[in-house]
Amino acid sequence: MSHLSREKLDLINRTKKVIGQLEAVQRALEEDAHCSDILQRLAAARGAINSLMGELMEDHIRHHMPRNSKSSEEAADDVIDIIRTYLK
């Protein structure tokens, strides 16, 4: 990963936030919290994960995909392959 140190720190902090959100889900389950509270915490964690994944996918597409695509169709195929791989 070729991120600047500030970008890397931001990604690490966002990852820690996701971990904290999932730990809050675990605590809520252990404490028999209301389902709606647990679902809200899960939705927040999912949103944070999706956002983090989107940013990393964008970085990968912009900086690590082959730049010498033979056609726009080939470039589109590369992007589709990346999306399919990481959104399974």
C-alpha positions as CSV (number, residue, x, y, z in Angstrom):
1,M,0.0,0.0,0.0
2,S,1.5,3.3,-1.0
3,H,-0.4,5.6,1.3
4,L,1.1,8.7,2.8
5,S,1.6,8.4,6.5
6,R,-1.4,10.7,7.3
7,E,-3.7,8.7,5.0
8,K,-2.4,5.5,6.5
9,L,-3.1,6.8,10.0
10,D,-6.6,7.8,9.0
11,L,-7.3,4.3,7.7
12,I,-6.0,2.7,10.9
13,N,-8.1,5.0,13.0
14,R,-11.2,4.2,10.9
15,T,-10.4,0.5,11.3
16,K,-10.2,0.9,15.1
17,K,-13.6,2.7,15.0
18,V,-15.1,-0.3,13.2
19,I,-13.6,-2.6,15.8
20,G,-15.1,-0.5,18.6
21,Q,-18.5,-0.6,16.9
22,L,-18.4,-4.4,16.7
23,E,-17.3,-4.6,20.3
24,A,-20.3,-2.5,21.2
25,V,-22.5,-5.0,19.3
26,Q,-20.9,-7.8,21.3
27,R,-21.5,-6.0,24.6
28,A,-25.1,-5.3,23.6
29,L,-25.7,-9.0,22.9
30,E,-24.1,-10.0,26.2
31,E,-26.3,-7.5,28.0
32,D,-29.5,-8.6,26.2
33,A,-30.1,-5.2,24.7
34,H,-33.1,-4.6,22.5
35,C,-32.9,-6.0,19.0
36,S,-33.4,-2.5,17.5
37,D,-30.3,-1.2,19.4
38,I,-28.2,-4.1,18.2
39,L,-29.4,-3.7,14.6
40,Q,-28.6,0.0,14.7
41,R,-25.1,-0.7,16.0
42,L,-24.6,-3.3,13.3
43,A,-25.8,-0.9,10.6
44,A,-23.3,1.7,11.8
45,A,-20.5,-0.9,11.7
46,R,-21.6,-2.1,8.2
47,G,-21.6,1.5,7.0
48,A,-18.1,2.2,8.4
49,I,-16.8,-1.0,6.8
50,N,-18.4,-0.3,3.4
51,S,-16.9,3.3,3.5
52,L,-13.4,2.0,4.4
53,M,-13.6,-0.7,1.7
54,G,-14.8,1.8,-0.9
55,E,-11.8,4.1,-0.1
56,L,-9.4,1.2,-0.3
57,M,-10.9,0.0,-3.6
58,E,-10.7,3.5,-5.0
59,D,-7.0,3.6,-4.1
60,H,-6.4,0.2,-5.5
61,I,-8.1,1.1,-8.8
62,R,-6.3,4.5,-9.1
63,H,-2.9,3.4,-8.1
64,H,-2.4,-0.3,-8.5
65,M,-4.4,-1.3,-11.6
66,P,-2.5,-1.8,-14.8
67,R,-2.4,1.5,-16.6
68,N,-1.7,0.0,-20.1
69,S,-5.2,-1.3,-20.8
70,K,-5.6,-2.1,-24.4
71,S,-9.2,-0.7,-24.5
72,S,-11.8,0.9,-22.3
73,E,-13.6,-2.4,-22.3
74,E,-10.6,-4.1,-20.9
75,A,-10.2,-1.4,-18.2
76,A,-13.9,-1.8,-17.3
77,D,-13.4,-5.6,-17.0
78,D,-10.5,-5.0,-14.6
79,V,-12.7,-2.7,-12.4
80,I,-15.6,-5.2,-12.5
81,D,-13.2,-8.0,-11.5
82,I,-12.0,-6.0,-8.5
83,I,-15.5,-5.2,-7.4
84,R,-16.6,-8.8,-7.7
85,T,-13.6,-10.0,-5.8
86,Y,-14.0,-7.8,-2.8
87,L,-17.8,-7.6,-2.6
88,K,-18.5,-11.3,-2.3
